[in-house]
Structures are given as structure tokens and as C-alpha cells.
Amino acid sequence: MIALRQVALQRGTQTLLEEAELTLHAGHKAGIVGPNGAGKSSLFGLLLGTLAPDRGEIEMSGGQRIAHMAQEVDALDRPIVDYVLDGDRELRQTEAALEEARRQGDANREAELHGHIEALDGYRAPSRAAQLLIGLGFGQADLSRPLSAFSGGWRMRANLARTLFMPSDLLLLDEPTNHLDLDALLWLEQWLMRYPGTLLLISHDRDFLDAVCDHIVHFDRRRLVLYRGNYSTFERTRAEKLALQQAEAAKQQARREEIERFVARFKAKASKARQAQSRMKMLERMGDIAVAHADSPFHFTIPSSDKTSHPLLVLDQARLGYRDAAGEETLQLDEVKLTILPGQRIGLLGPNGAGKSTLIKSLIGELPLLAGKRIPGEHLAVGYFAQHQLEGLDMAATPFMHVQRLSPTASDQAIRTFLGGFGFQGDDAFGEVGRFSGGEKARLALALVAWRKPNLLLLDEPTNHLDLEMREALTEALAAFEGTVILVSHDRHLLRATVDEFWRVADHRVEPFDGDLEDYRAWLKARLEGERREARADKAERQAESAAPKEDRKASRRAAAELREKLRPLKKARDRAEQALEKAQAELAAVEEALGEAELYTDPARKAELTERLARQGELKSRLETLEAEWLVAEEALEAMEAELLESGA
């Protein structure tokens, strides 16, 4: 059990907690929410004992093993798998004692320590550590690389793996998703749902909190308020409270009207895509969400350029990737053919490292194409946000100076009003950027993008470092934005609320993805299972080869090669059927969208066109049935051959 009794905490001149009360029982999974600077990380400091309360008491059950994710990781020369294993101190100490017993020839002590390692599940420890790292996005070849070889974001992933590896009864995680992509986030979500201990989680990702947490602890005016249920339940409950307490009726009504316009924007498009249909349920809750966030200091819009082009941007038969100083190419995406139109709202999905950021950098022209053409529209105005732009801010300047440099003739009042929507009110607009938190820098970078009035907005993980209030403000601003949006994000709430279609970036291709985020989760699962089948087949082949007598190995390799040759045409047939199926589905969707025009049925002059489209719809539906049957036959033949490969041990 964890209990705070009448706790007060002050940091510098700021009072964070005052007569705070909180009780959490073993096994609770509690999300800690509140604005940046409210004291969420300081609460962890109180539980860890690195901070002492100014008044009150903190009670914790004795003997609890606490795992806490450090926010900074030193560059170490140890392989990352060893770095993760170091998280289990008792195991490492037992292994060191075993080595010492071996040196001294103490057989009895060796036997005792072997039993202790077995009790600690130590013999499976390397494979458990590897599973954590691979789940968080590392490749098999990365496991032996030193921690110092990775960037800061990847070191934080290794640090998270080390924290999860630590044996614990209480797990404290502070923004664990900040450096994760969607694939790794979904994996972490499943891991935490299975975690048997008590979890305290600081996060600004509402879908993540919804999936993992059964309680919410809210920092509310220097008190701690415990809500039973997940984040959505907290939001509804708090909205009901605020609705009763809210004195600013006019402000609340204005917010509701704004959300109704937000909902109406998507209702008009709900027939266009399945993901729009799935988003309607979420949008129905926006009225309550508006009330729950009515006291948010953030409210802004992103104006669009007065001029636009049709199309805005085209990539024609483009090869995307990198070219080193020696001229050697690293290809990430091939045969990319895209046309970006005014008003499109696109979410990019794809496994880690597949090329989503490469695509965005190529679209804005930051990364030259390896081949093909990039054709910008005459009036293209790009707004681009990525995490590295935070480092490009002038640390000695102020938010006011940053905007003034972009528009020297803008009035002081216009700049201050604009910055106020992003939370830089009063003297905050004249604060030195170098002293800002990561969230404040991200808000400023977003403000600078909005000030430029783009008609094509490209956002690469824009919610990292943003708290829940700012995320809601960004969601509303993107929904009202009149231009084109291309978004990479692990924030599923933001994706559902702001995009109409998804593109999948995988296997060196960029293709429309006919589905929503749940469909993508299923696609990822199927892909992972396929990779595991291939890995098992490879392992069986290696084991059979090593176990066979020397005189039989040559014949075994030859048999394996023959079976792989049989697999190759089956895979090609399956892939061809799949590509034809996707192409026919896309064409059918286009025809059915065209059939949705009301004038097509009322205008006598278009009767022939209607007949032609209906006939084409029938042809495509018939073709889809044939293609689905062909794909099923090819897939079953491939699975049967793979099973034969496994059974033969080849």
C-alpha cells in the first residue's frame, strides 16, 4: 500500500502539494495527470525518498522492490543487452559470487549459487532481456552494440528496457512513450497490462492511459484527487463536476459550439473512409472533453495560406534514401508515386525504421531524392515540425523575438496575442528559451510553424513533451486547419481525431492503407507472426544441419535449397495476388465514392455515366471475389510448403 497523509511539498517559491491525501493499494495501475510543473515527477521523488515532504507523512508497505526509469542515460561501452541485464542487481551479484566460488574451488558454494540463480530465473535472463529490447524496436544485430553507439532517444529505449527488466513490486514510469514509435508503444502497452505489480505512470497519451490504467491521480490545485477507472472515465467524471461548478457559462457554451463544429467537420466526411466511421464515437465525447479541459490555458488556431495549388506536391517514381560522402546509396523507399491534394489529411503508419521520417524529409525537400522527380505546386507553403527543430531554437532569444524575426512589421500586440494561445502569456513571452522545459520549447516550435500560415503541414511526432491540455488544443487546431495535413504520431487519439486516411510505409513502399488503427494493429500482429515463422524455419534449418553427420550435411543443404526454390514462386504468386487485390479494392472504393454524387442520379444527361459506373462496380466486385480466391489458394499453398520445410528440418 502507498499512502500520503496531509502532505505538503514546496520547491523553491512554488507550492506543489498542500494537505494532499492519497491511498493506492497493491496491484493498482494509476496514471498521474496534471499540467506541466504541477509536481508529478516530484511525487515520484517523494516515493523514492529523494525528496522529503515539508509536512505530513508517506507510508509504504515494507519490502517493496521499486523500479524507476532514470531520465538520463550515460554513454556506456557495454553492449546494450548487458546494460539491461545490469538492471537485476541481485542476479549480477550472484553471478559475481559464483565466479569467485569457481576461482576458489568451493563446489558446495557453487551448487548453492547455481540454485539461487535458478530461483532468480537467471538462466533465461539473456533471452528475457533480448525480448524486451526487440519489443522496443531494437534489431537482433543491435544487441551486441555498445550503448554509446546509439542516439539519445534509443538510449532512453534501452533505459526503459532495463527498468522493465528490474524485478519490482512497484514500477514508476515517467513519460515512457516519449521516444517510442507506434509499434513499440503498442508492445509496451501490452507488457504493462500484464505487469503483476503496482504501477504509477506519468503520461500525456490518453489512449495509453486508457488501455493500461485502472485509476487516475489528478493534480488539482495542489491537491491529489483519485478517480477510479481509466482516463476517459476520469475525463467524464471531472466534466460532470466542472459542469456543476462552472461559473463561466458563456465560456463553456462557446467551447461546446466549437466542439460541435469540430464534430460536424468529420460527419460530412464519414462516408469516405472506415476510419472516419470509427472516429465518430470518439467525437461524440468531445463535448465532455471540452468541459474537462475548459480551464486549459491553451487555445490557438493554425491559419492556412490564402493561396493554394492543385496539386500541392507530386513525387513521381521517386527513390528515397541517403547518399554518403563516397556516393554510396542507402535505399529506404522505392517507386514512390504520390500526389498530395489540398484538404487531404493523411496519417503515416509503418514499422520502426521503415522510412516515415525519410518520406517527410523528402516531401519538404530537406532530403534530395536518389532518383525520380519532386514537383512542388506554384503556391506550396510548407509548415514542418520535428523534434530536432527544438535544438534549432535560439536559446538566448525569447518567444517574442522568434516571432518578430519572422515578421518584423507585425505589431507587438498581435505577436503577444498569438503567443498567448500557446501558453506564453504576460512575461512568459519574454522569457529566455534556454531556460524552458522540453514542453515549452515544443510549444514554441509549433507556434513558429503556425505563424508562417502553411497550406501543407507535416508533423513528425508533434506531441512529444506536450501535456494533455496542449495535446487537446493541438487536436482542435488541426481539426480546424483548412490546409493539408501529413502526420506521424504514436498518439492514437490525435490520429483518430485529425486524419481521414492512412498511408502504410513498409517494405520499401508507400501505399494507401484501407483500414483504421485497429486494422493496423492486426496487420502488425500478422506481420510479427510471419517473421517468427521464418525465424523458426531458419532455426530448424541450422539445428538440422549442425546435428547431421558430416557426410549428410551436404545432402541436407541441397534439400533445403530445393525446398527454398519451391517456396520462391509460391511467395511471388501470393504477393502478386495480394497486390492485384489491393489495386482492385482501391479502384472499387474510387468507383463507389463517385457513385455517391447525388447529381449522378438526378441529371438526365449523366444517365450513361451512371450506367457505366454501375457496370464497372459490378465488374470490380466480381473481380475481387476471384482475386480473393486466388490469394487464399496461394497463401494456403505457401503455408503448406512452409510446414513441410519445418517438418523436414531443412
Disulfide bonds with the S-S distance in Angstrom:
none
